[in-house]
């Protein structure tokens, strides 16, 4: 009886030990998923010129914060300096996480983050952090270029 208990205990330990050597499955997120989480976190935060926090963002402040939150990547602070970061990419080759740049008025440039399916996230002067469709006439006519930061 004692040998049976000892044998059972040894088998139990062996089986327990075998199971503990399994490597955990890595949970990776796509750029779209990461930026969607950032969007959900800041959705509706009001526009604030020069803003870089959840108390208010301007467009480049939001993009800068989004990349830091999602990837721990530090981007330049202004839209014009962001326009030189990364690698140029055509509008037809956009991927989630690409920066999209617009020149809606003679006075200013605007930046957002492409999510896919023609949608980008950005800090709007009228509605704060929001999603917009790139095929809307306002954005379509003012599109300037896109830059890829992520490899």
N, C-alpha and C positions, 0 to 999 in steps of 0.2 A: 504494500500500500504506500509506504514511504517512498519507494523507488518510482512508483507511478506518479505521485504528487511532484516529485523532483523532476521527472521527465516532462510532465505537463508544464511546469513552471519554466523549464529551460526552453521548451518549444514556444511558449508564450513570449518570453524575452527575445528569442531569435526572430519571431515574426514581427514583434513590435519594432525591433531595431532595423529590420529590413525596410519597413515602411517609412522610417524616419530619414532615410537617405535620399528620398525623392526630392528633386529640385522643384521649388515652387514655380508655377507657371507665371511668367512675366505678364503683367497687365499693361500693355502699351496702348496709348491713345493716339489717334490720328490727329493731324493739325486741326481738322474740322471739329473734332470732339473737344480738343483743348480750348480752341477759341470760342466754341459754343458755351463751354463752362464759364469762360471769362465774360462772355456776353451776358449770361444769366446772372452773374455776380453784379455787374454794373448796369444792367438794363435800366433805362430811365434816369440815370444820374444826369443832372442838368449840365448844360453847357456853361463853361466859365472860361473866358479868355485867359490864357496862361495857366489854366488848371491842369494839375497832374495827379489829383487824388480823388477819392470817392466823394469829396465835397463839391466836385465839379471838374470837368475835363474840357480842354479844347481838343481839336481832332488829333493833333500830334501827341498831346499828353496822354490821350486814351490809348493810341497805338503803342506808344512807348510802354505804358503800364501793362497792356495786354501781353506784349512780348516778354516782359519781365515776369509776369505771373505765370504764363504758359511754359516758357522755355528758359527763364533766367538769362535772356539775351538783352543786352543793353543797346538800345537804338539811340541815334542822335535825337536831340530835343525838338528841332523844328521840322516842319514839312519840307522846306527847301533842302535841308541837309539830309533828310531821309531819302529824298529823290536821288541821292548819289550812293546810297547804301546798297549792298547786295549786287545782284545781277539783273540786267534788263530782261524782261520777258514779254512776249507779245500777248495781246488781249485774247487771242485764240488759244493760247497755251496756259492760261491761268490755272493755278492749283490753290487749294485751300491753304491759307497762310501767306499768300502773296500780298504785297502792299499795292493798293490801287490809288492813283493820283488823278486829281481833277483840277480844273481851272475854271470854276463856275462864273467868276466875275473878273474884271480886270484887276481888281484889288487884291485878291487872295487865292491861294492854292488850298486844296483839301486832300486829306488822306484817310483811307480806311483799310480794313483787312478783308480780303476775299474769303468767303466761306465755301463757295461752290454753287453750282446751279444758278449763276447770275446774281447771287446775293452777297452783299458785303456789310460789315458792321463798322460803325463810325460814331463820332460824337457830332451830332447835328446842332446847329445854333438854335433851332426852333424846338426840337424834341429831345435833346440830350442824346445819350447812348441808345442807338437803335439799329435796326436792320433796314437796308434799302435794296431795291432792285436796280441793277446796273442798266437795264434796258429802258428805264424811264427816260423820257426825253431830256430832262434836266441833267441827268448824269451821263447819258449817252453822248450828248453834244459837247460836254465839257471834259470828257476823259482825255488825259494827257499821256500817261504811261503806267506801267506796272514794274515792280521790282521784286525779285525773289530773295528772301533772306534765308529761309530754311533750305537745306540741301535735299 
